[in-house]
Amino acid sequence: AQQGRVREKVYGKQKIYFADQEQLPAASDAELRGLDGEIATRSGQLQALQQSCRHMEAELKDLNSSMTTPEIAREIEALRKDCASYVEKLERIKTATNHVTPEEKEKVCREQQLYRREWRRRKRMATELLDAILEGYPKSKKQFFEEVGIETDEDHGVMLPAT
């Protein structure tokens, strides 16, 4: 700093040293414009390379996530086996002689509807009867059911089928 090659600035207790730029040769306007042009050219090249790099990384990610040729061959073989088993099952169903006729199906549906209606009716009657008994019963509904030995549909996870 005493010789003048480096400058010194004091900020409180700190001292900062930096090169004295006055000793450096001054660049002309033409040189500065040339350097600015070179910077712009290099920035464009950098952006092009970054774009290319992003494109290649995306392509690499796609290739890494896709299946290899042996994996695809195994997958195709598994799918062919599945297809063959489904075709065989379809043929068995088509050649079966014990098909349900529409009349039989309708009869079963009517019977199910009848039983479902009866189940609802009986459940409603039992619930009304138990509610009437519980009006005068001093303990809780749960305790009454335990003492009498009543098991509800809900105890067994049974739900009435939808209509």
Phi and psi in degrees as a GROMACS rama.xvg file:
@    title "Ramachandran Plot"
@    xaxis  label "Phi"
@    yaxis  label "Psi"
@TYPE xy
-71.2102  -29.3679  GLN-2
-80.6416  -14.1861  GLN-3
93.217  3.48413  GLY-4
-79.6835  -30.6089  ARG-5
-124.827  142.558  VAL-6
-102.011  155.091  ARG-7
-127.21  135.591  GLU-8
-126.958  138.704  LYS-9
-109.976  125.133  VAL-10
-121.843  96.0463  TYR-11
64.7263  -119.946  GLY-12
-90.1661  -6.17099  LYS-13
-98.0725  146.816  GLN-14
-122.614  135.917  LYS-15
-117.307  131.996  ILE-16
-113.699  137.696  TYR-17
-148.857  160.218  PHE-18
-67.5059  140.834  ALA-19
-79.5583  109.779  ASP-20
-77.9861  -12.5732  GLN-21
-69.4322  -23.6245  GLU-22
-81.8365  -14.9775  GLN-23
-78.8319  149.609  LEU-24
-69.5444  140.327  PRO-25
-78.967  138.562  ALA-26
-88.7542  143.927  ALA-27
-79.0434  167.415  SER-28
-61.9835  -37.7129  ASP-29
-63.8629  -41.5478  ALA-30
-65.15  -41.1425  GLU-31
-64.3213  -42.2241  LEU-32
-63.9232  -39.6016  ARG-33
-62.6322  -43.3092  GLY-34
-65.5631  -40.2376  LEU-35
-61.9705  -40.891  ASP-36
-63.8914  -41.3905  GLY-37
-65.0331  -39.0857  GLU-38
-62.4465  -44.5281  ILE-39
-63.0103  -42.1141  ALA-40
-62.8536  -46.3541  THR-41
-67.0565  -35.0134  ARG-42
-63.8891  -41.7497  SER-43
-62.7592  -42.4203  GLY-44
-63.2524  -41.117  GLN-45
-61.7916  -44.7599  LEU-46
-63.2514  -40.7577  GLN-47
-63.0286  -42.6556  ALA-48
-67.4577  -38.4799  LEU-49
-65.1942  -41.2586  GLN-50
-62.6854  -43.484  GLN-51
-62.7171  -41.056  SER-52
-63.5471  -44.0371  CYS-53
-62.3935  -41.3236  ARG-54
-62.4112  -43.9008  HIS-55
-67.7649  -37.548  MET-56
-64.7078  -40.1229  GLU-57
-64.4498  -41.6116  ALA-58
-64.5086  -40.1914  GLU-59
-63.8463  -41.7311  LEU-60
-62.4514  -42.7398  LYS-61
-61.7235  -43.1362  ASP-62
-67.6905  -37.7906  LEU-63
-68.5652  -31.3563  ASN-64
-84.883  -14.4185  SER-65
-83.445  164.18  SER-66
-79.3954  151.455  MET-67
-83.5112  168.236  THR-68
-59.974  -45.9226  THR-69
-63.3428  -36.367  PRO-70
-64.8364  -41.8105  GLU-71
-64.4275  -39.8881  ILE-72
-62.1129  -42.3909  ALA-73
-64.6323  -41.58  ARG-74
-63.5653  -42.8066  GLU-75
-62.3215  -42.275  ILE-76
-63.2983  -42.4762  GLU-77
-64.2881  -41.023  ALA-78
-66.5998  -36.3436  LEU-79
-65.2196  -40.4015  ARG-80
-62.9426  -44.1796  LYS-81
-60.3953  -44.7469  ASP-82
-61.3033  -44.029  CYS-83
-62.9174  -41.0799  ALA-84
-66.7021  -36.8487  SER-85
-68.6926  -38.6562  TYR-86
-63.6134  -42.8018  VAL-87
-62.4243  -43.4504  GLU-88
-63.6002  -41.7387  LYS-89
-62.1666  -41.9504  LEU-90
-63.1665  -41.1919  GLU-91
-62.4199  -40.7808  ARG-92
-66.6619  -41.1239  ILE-93
-66.2525  -36.2946  LYS-94
-87.9349  -4.71695  THR-95
-66.626  142.471  ALA-96
-101.734  -6.02559  THR-97
-100.706  45.7406  ASN-98
-67.8524  149.538  HIS-99
-85.404  127.538  VAL-100
-77.242  156.894  THR-101
-58.9771  -32.6745  PRO-102
-66.6434  -43.0307  GLU-103
-64.0084  -41.3219  GLU-104
-62.6156  -45.2791  LYS-105
-61.8818  -40.4719  GLU-106
-62.8102  -43.6877  LYS-107
-65.2634  -40.3545  VAL-108
-64.1124  -41.646  CYS-109
-63.8208  -41.7417  ARG-110
-64.3084  -41.9955  GLU-111
-63.0173  -40.9924  GLN-112
-64.3541  -40.4929  GLN-113
-62.524  -48.0281  LEU-114
-65.4984  -37.451  TYR-115
-65.4403  -42.5984  ARG-116
-62.254  -43.196  ARG-117
-65.5391  -40.8403  GLU-118
-59.2853  -47.0436  TRP-119
-61.5866  -44.1433  ARG-120
-62.1521  -46.5986  ARG-121
-67.3264  -37.3176  ARG-122
-64.8271  -41.9732  LYS-123
-62.2996  -43.8534  ARG-124
-62.9216  -45.2449  MET-125
-63.9495  -40.1857  ALA-126
-64.6668  -42.8569  THR-127
-63.6434  -41.531  GLU-128
-64.5313  -45.0057  LEU-129
-66.7527  -36.9917  LEU-130
-64.3626  -38.6735  ASP-131
-64.999  -39.8492  ALA-132
-67.0357  -40.8094  ILE-133
-70.0798  -17.0543  LEU-134
-61.3005  -37.3626  GLU-135
-101.872  2.80199  GLY-136
-87.7563  131.217  TYR-137
-76.4689  -19.0744  PRO-138
-99.4166  -179.608  LYS-139
-77.6216  165.952  SER-140
-60.9568  -42.4022  LYS-141
-62.919  -43.8067  LYS-142
-64.8964  -39.2224  GLN-143
-61.997  -45.4761  PHE-144
-61.207  -38.1904  PHE-145
-67.9681  -42.4621  GLU-146
-65.9116  -40.7566  GLU-147
-82.6446  -25.714  VAL-148
90.1485  32.6528  GLY-149
-88.6438  131.478  ILE-150
-114.09  128.425  GLU-151
-96.0372  166.722  THR-152
-59.7317  -39.1982  ASP-153
-65.4173  -32.0874  GLU-154
-60.4372  -32.4802  ASP-155
-102.057  5.00532  HIS-156
72.8917  25.4302  GLY-157
-95.6449  133.286  VAL-158
-118.294  147.111  MET-159
-66.1855  133.494  LEU-160
-66.5058  148.795  PRO-161
-68.8216  153.261  ALA-162
